[in-house]
Amino acid sequence: MKQQYNQILASPKPFVKWAGGKRQLIPILNENLPESFGTYFEPFLGGGALLFHMLIERSGQKCSISDLNSDLVLAYTTVRDRVESLISSLKNHEKNYQKDSKLYYYSIRESNPRSQIEKTSRLIFLNRTCFNGLYRVNSKGKFNVPLGKYSNPNIVNEDNLRSVSRVLQSSKTSIQCCDFEAVLRDAKKGDLVYFDPPYQPVSNTANFTSYTNKDFTYDDLGRLADLCTDLDLKGCKVLLSNSNSKEVADMFSSKPWKINKIRANRSINSNSQKRTGHFELLIRNY
Ligand SMILES: C[S@@+](CC[C@H](N)C(=O)[O-])C[C@H]1O[C@@H](n2cnc3c(N)ncnc32)[C@H](O)[C@@H]1O
């Protein structure tokens, strides 16, 4: 499969930049995957860095992906089902952006399109041109990130969109918009669940959690810890990423959890000087 991609299409990679995206951590995540498993579940999908790695490396792998952000989930199904119309719409955004980037960016940020294509091309356009590629909404669910400083942003990555479309069509991947707890209903013994939730803040200034209009709270972390226990009892393999915080370490201090402290680079801090390596936790039950 990998060889086929190299010959025909570029390897698919995340088509949105996403805060907390795992692209840089793929080698270490890969080392921590179990040798064999049934269906792969990713219930906090975001940009899906590990999903794309999985789809390239494991031909025929069955996957079940989901996220609570309905615009993001719509974007995955649009890329899968209507990629050529999406590319045309993005080219239109690109043309208008080149005429007056500031005026055009804020007019699109204010807009509220109804059609599937326009909704998804708006999401990708804003993601490519906003500050730091950040996705953040206010309590009413309105996208509120300012224009980024780019001289020539890559608004339409046609090759990658087509590769993503192709792999999502050809693979056995189901896509849903739902809360992470739904995974308990579907996952069976021997399946692998990778959780990459919004991280627990490690300091008061590091509380980026607004991927949806509902923040991910300490109670949600508690729900997640209970769910991990239930999945473990069901015989599922569970892998979880989170910040190097005491709350997280305490919730997973008992058997069967093994906690690994890994070095990671974060690029969401607005001050590039502060985007240095730090540690985060990788927790698993196998
Ligand atoms: C850290 S990001 C995932 C990043 C992803 N692993 C990547 O490589 O891009 C966390 C994701 O969880 C989603 N999310 C937040 N609360 C959720 C919930 N209650 N249930 C499911 N997904 C949720 C957010 O919309 C966001 O996309």
The ligand as an ORCA input file, in Angstrom:
! r2SCAN-3c Opt
* xyz 0 1
  C      -5.666     17.384     20.977
  S      -6.897     17.425     19.731
  C      -6.542     15.964     18.840
  C      -5.336     16.146     17.947
  C      -5.083     14.982     16.998
  N      -4.576     13.826     17.665
  C      -4.127     15.386     15.874
  O      -3.146     14.697     15.589
  O      -4.393     16.426     15.239
  C      -8.349     17.066     20.633
  C      -9.650     16.898     19.828
  O     -10.695     16.479     20.726
  C     -11.937     17.010     20.287
  N     -12.876     16.977     21.444
  C     -12.993     17.855     22.470
  N     -13.916     17.418     23.360
  C     -14.379     16.227     22.892
  C     -15.335     15.271     23.377
  N     -16.008     15.464     24.525
  N     -15.551     14.145     22.642
  C     -14.887     13.940     21.461
  N     -13.970     14.822     20.946
  C     -13.720     15.949     21.660
  C     -11.599     18.387     19.792
  O     -12.568     18.837     18.863
  C     -10.186     18.166     19.152
  O     -10.299     17.949     17.772
*
